Amino acid sequence: MYAIDDQLIDRFHICDDYLQPLLAAVHRSPGRRPRCLCSATETGGVDMYVARIGGRYVLKRMPGTGPHHAPACPSFTPPVELTGLAPLIGTAIREQPGTGLTRLTLGFPLTRHPARASTATTGQCDAAAENECDNAKLSLRGLLHLLWDEAEFVRWVPAMAGRRRWPAIRRYVLLAADAKATKSRTLAELLWLPEPFTVAEKIDIAARRATMFAPYAASGRHKRLLLGLGEVKDIGAARFGRHKLIVKHAPDCPFILNPETLAILHRNFATELGLRQALPDTKLIALFTFGITDAGVAVADRVALMNVTADWIPFESVFEHTLVTGLVARSRRFRKAMRYNQPATHALAALILTDTDPPTACYLISAATNGAPAPNDPNLPLAQWIWNTSIQAMPQIPAPITAVSAAGPRRVSTTNPAAEEAYDPTFAKEAQSWTKHTTAQMNSPKADCAKTSDTSSR
């Protein structure tokens, strides 16, 4: 339930068209704060704000308020101190609730100097230089984690099973990119994700892709770069000593890898490549910068990789994959915590169980981990579950409070309506109402240049 002034609004109707004038009026009055009434411990509710995104007005959580929402609320996020996000807030990631815009300071270039020797590095810090990670800037891997986090693919409830396919992944990642800007350009105009491939539309898809890429092929001293995101289908040899990155759904658009880029990729993401080889039922996601030559050839400049399960949930090791898939099989509810810029040796929560009371922060540590997990904040009660993968088998996982029956409460995420906790025709109607607005834009010829978003702010 939400409260706007003295009016109570059901969570399931907040995206309905008839409420748009009310949200518009609140948007024009920055002093008016809608409140989320999800938590009985928050007197008066948790403040929200209204942002105008893609021509529609949506509710977003205020920065830093995620832990104050009830664990079952779609606006809940774990304390940032449990994740790699904490050092980036206010530095690399600066949110502006007044405008709804998020400013990003990137730690990698979006231009290429053709005459300069390649000194490309990927978005992940080298283990030998982990103390030199610049938390005032967002790495390429950090940006990938931010997009996945805000697209809500870190959140899992049982009814999401079978609902996550590439069209939904693409749509909500594009939504997550909206209202975010770098120093000189918006993230929406930079980001390309392949359209779902069909043989019947192959020529039209290629034409739309060429239209987006064409402005970046112009000759000049500085080459502007784009950002590409997709599932890696293959990294293989090309002719004449080169290699190529093939993205699923875009088999006719190989991205050339020069020897320096390939060497850095294998060095910095050996773990991710090894996990993909060892676990055939998983996927490998790449975020990469790329330029277009004068002849129209796409050349990758820097690449960051991330492993996800068959349900598109990120993981970092075989042990974490075992934990995540086990929780999914047991119909548990949880949020995956993302690492962003932080090295693998830094002790961070792997995920947070949201169906326990209080929520449980789950840590996976090993002999390679530096230090123990930080103690919990007494103002935000959380339990801890620790698995030392170097010396013990998996401990017993804390039991959920209660099992949610088929007739129990159902929720539609206002952030990602496709991720419903349980299917119900009534609630599906609200999801379809929002999706019809975004789908029309995403499927338009200008889809890659003008994105919309309803993602929750951190």
Backbone hydrogen bonds, N-H to C=O, Kabsch-Sander energy under -0.5 kcal/mol:
donor,donor_aa,acceptor,acceptor_aa,energy
2,Y,9,I,-3.0
3,A,35,R,-2.6
4,I,7,Q,-2.8
5,D,3,A,-0.5
7,Q,4,I,-2.3
9,I,2,Y,-3.1
13,H,10,D,-1.9
14,I,11,R,-1.0
16,D,13,H,-1.9
19,L,16,D,-1.4
20,Q,17,D,-1.7
23,L,19,L,-2.4
24,A,20,Q,-2.5
25,A,21,P,-2.0
26,V,22,L,-2.0
27,H,23,L,-2.4
28,R,24,A,-1.6
29,S,26,V,-1.3
32,R,29,S,-2.4
33,R,31,G,-0.5
35,R,3,A,-2.7
36,C,46,V,-2.9
37,L,1,M,-3.0
37,L,35,R,-0.5
40,A,38,C,-0.5
42,E,39,S,-0.8
43,T,41,T,-0.9
45,G,42,E,-2.0
46,V,36,C,-2.5
48,M,34,P,-2.8
49,Y,60,K,-2.4
51,A,58,V,-2.5
53,I,51,A,-0.7
53,I,56,R,-3.0
56,R,53,I,-1.8
58,V,51,A,-2.6
60,K,49,Y,-2.8
62,M,47,D,-1.1
64,G,458,R,-1.5
65,T,62,M,-1.9
68,H,65,T,-1.5
69,H,65,T,-0.6
69,H,66,G,-1.3
73,C,70,A,-2.2
76,F,73,C,-1.9
77,T,66,G,-0.7
82,L,79,P,-2.2
83,T,80,V,-1.5
84,G,338,M,-2.6
86,A,80,V,-1.2
88,L,85,L,-1.7
89,I,85,L,-1.1
89,I,86,A,-0.8
90,G,93,I,-3.2
91,T,88,L,-1.7
92,A,88,L,-0.5
92,A,135,N,-0.8
93,I,88,L,-2.7
94,R,92,A,-0.5
94,R,103,R,-2.6
95,E,93,I,-0.5
96,Q,101,L,-2.1
99,T,96,Q,-1.3
100,G,96,Q,-2.5
101,L,96,Q,-0.8
102,T,179,A,-2.5
103,R,94,R,-3.1
103,R,101,L,-0.5
104,L,181,A,-3.0
105,T,92,A,-2.3
106,L,104,L,-0.7
107,G,138,L,-2.9
112,R,223,K,-2.6
116,R,113,H,-1.7
129,A,126,D,-1.2
130,E,127,A,-1.1
132,E,129,A,-1.8
133,C,130,E,-1.5
135,N,133,C,-1.0
137,K,134,D,-1.6
138,L,105,T,-3.4
139,S,137,K,-0.6
143,L,139,S,-2.4
144,L,140,L,-1.9
145,H,141,R,-2.4
146,L,142,G,-2.2
147,L,143,L,-2.4
148,W,144,L,-2.1
149,D,145,H,-2.6
150,E,146,L,-2.7
151,A,147,L,-1.6
152,E,149,D,-1.3
153,F,148,W,-1.7
155,R,152,E,-1.0
156,W,334,F,-2.7
159,A,421,E,-0.7
160,M,157,V,-2.3
161,A,158,P,-1.8
163,R,160,M,-2.3
164,R,160,M,-0.5
165,R,163,R,-0.9
168,A,165,R,-0.7
169,I,165,R,-2.4
170,R,166,W,-3.2
171,R,167,P,-2.2
172,Y,168,A,-2.3
173,V,169,I,-2.0
174,L,170,R,-2.2
175,L,171,R,-1.8
176,A,172,Y,-2.0
177,A,173,V,-1.4
178,D,174,L,-0.7
178,D,175,L,-1.0
180,K,177,A,-1.0
181,A,102,T,-2.6
182,T,185,R,-3.5
187,L,180,K,-2.9
188,A,180,K,-0.6
190,L,186,T,-0.7
190,L,187,L,-0.7
191,L,187,L,-1.7
192,W,227,L,-2.7
201,E,198,T,-0.6
202,K,199,V,-1.3
205,I,201,E,-2.9
206,A,202,K,-2.2
207,A,203,I,-2.0
208,R,204,D,-2.3
209,R,205,I,-2.3
210,A,206,A,-2.5
211,T,207,A,-1.9
212,M,208,R,-1.8
213,F,209,R,-2.3
214,A,210,A,-2.1
216,Y,213,F,-1.8
217,A,214,A,-1.9
218,A,215,P,-0.6
223,K,112,R,-3.0
223,K,221,R,-0.5
224,R,222,H,-0.6
225,L,110,L,-2.8
226,L,290,F,-2.9
227,L,190,L,-2.5
228,G,288,F,-3.2
229,L,192,W,-2.1
230,G,286,A,-1.9
232,V,284,L,-3.4
233,K,246,I,-2.9
234,D,246,I,-1.6
236,G,244,K,-1.8
238,A,242,R,-3.1
242,R,239,R,-1.2
243,H,257,L,-1.6
244,K,236,G,-2.7
245,L,255,F,-3.0
246,I,234,D,-3.1
246,I,244,K,-0.6
247,V,245,L,-0.5
247,V,250,A,-0.5
248,K,231,E,-3.2
250,A,247,V,-2.0
253,C,250,A,-1.7
255,F,245,L,-2.3
256,I,254,P,-0.6
256,I,298,A,-2.4
257,L,243,H,-3.2
258,N,256,I,-0.5
262,L,258,N,-2.3
263,A,259,P,-2.2
264,I,260,E,-2.2
265,L,261,T,-2.3
266,H,262,L,-2.4
267,R,263,A,-1.8
268,N,264,I,-2.9
269,F,265,L,-2.0
270,A,267,R,-0.6
273,L,269,F,-2.2
274,G,270,A,-2.4
275,L,271,T,-2.5
276,R,272,E,-1.9
277,Q,273,L,-1.6
278,A,274,G,-2.2
279,L,275,L,-2.1
282,T,279,L,-1.7
283,K,308,V,-2.7
285,I,306,M,-3.2
286,A,230,G,-2.8
287,L,304,A,-2.4
288,F,228,G,-2.6
289,T,302,R,-1.9
290,F,226,L,-2.1
291,G,299,V,-2.5
292,I,216,Y,-0.7
293,T,297,V,-2.6
296,G,293,T,-2.2
299,V,291,G,-2.7
300,A,256,I,-2.1
301,D,289,T,-3.5
302,R,289,T,-0.9
304,A,287,L,-2.5
306,M,285,I,-2.0
307,N,315,F,-0.5
308,V,283,K,-2.2
309,T,313,I,-2.3
312,W,309,T,-2.2
315,F,307,N,-1.7
321,H,317,S,-2.3
322,T,318,V,-2.3
323,L,319,F,-2.2
324,V,320,E,-2.9
325,T,321,H,-2.6
326,G,322,T,-1.8
327,L,323,L,-2.2
328,V,324,V,-2.3
329,A,325,T,-2.3
330,R,326,G,-1.4
331,S,328,V,-1.6
332,R,327,L,-2.4
334,F,156,W,-1.8
335,R,352,I,-2.1
336,K,154,V,-3.1
337,A,350,A,-1.8
342,Q,339,R,-2.0
346,H,343,P,-1.7
347,A,370,N,-0.7
348,L,346,H,-0.8
349,A,82,L,-1.9
350,A,362,C,-3.1
351,L,362,C,-1.2
352,I,335,R,-2.7
353,L,360,T,-2.9
354,T,333,R,-1.7
355,D,333,R,-0.8
360,T,353,L,-1.7
361,A,359,P,-0.5
361,A,383,A,-3.2
362,C,351,L,-3.2
362,C,360,T,-0.6
363,Y,361,A,-0.5
363,Y,385,W,-3.3
364,L,348,L,-0.5
365,I,363,Y,-0.5
365,I,387,W,-2.0
369,T,366,S,-1.6
370,N,345,T,-3.5
371,G,369,T,-0.9
380,L,377,D,-1.7
383,A,359,P,-2.6
385,W,361,A,-2.5
387,W,363,Y,-2.6
388,N,386,I,-0.5
389,T,365,I,-2.3
389,T,387,W,-1.1
391,I,388,N,-1.3
392,Q,388,N,-1.7
401,I,355,D,-2.9
405,S,403,A,-0.6
408,G,405,S,-1.6
413,S,411,R,-0.5
419,A,416,N,-2.6
420,E,418,A,-0.9
421,E,411,R,-2.1
422,A,411,R,-0.5
428,A,424,D,-2.9
429,K,425,P,-1.3
430,E,426,T,-0.8
431,A,427,F,-1.7
432,Q,428,A,-2.7
433,S,429,K,-2.1
434,W,430,E,-1.8
435,T,431,A,-2.6
436,K,432,Q,-2.3
437,H,433,S,-0.6
437,H,434,W,-0.8
438,T,434,W,-1.5
439,T,435,T,-3.4
440,A,436,K,-1.1
441,Q,437,H,-0.9
442,M,438,T,-2.7
443,N,439,T,-2.0
444,S,441,Q,-0.9
447,A,444,S,-2.2
449,C,446,K,-1.5
450,A,446,K,-1.8
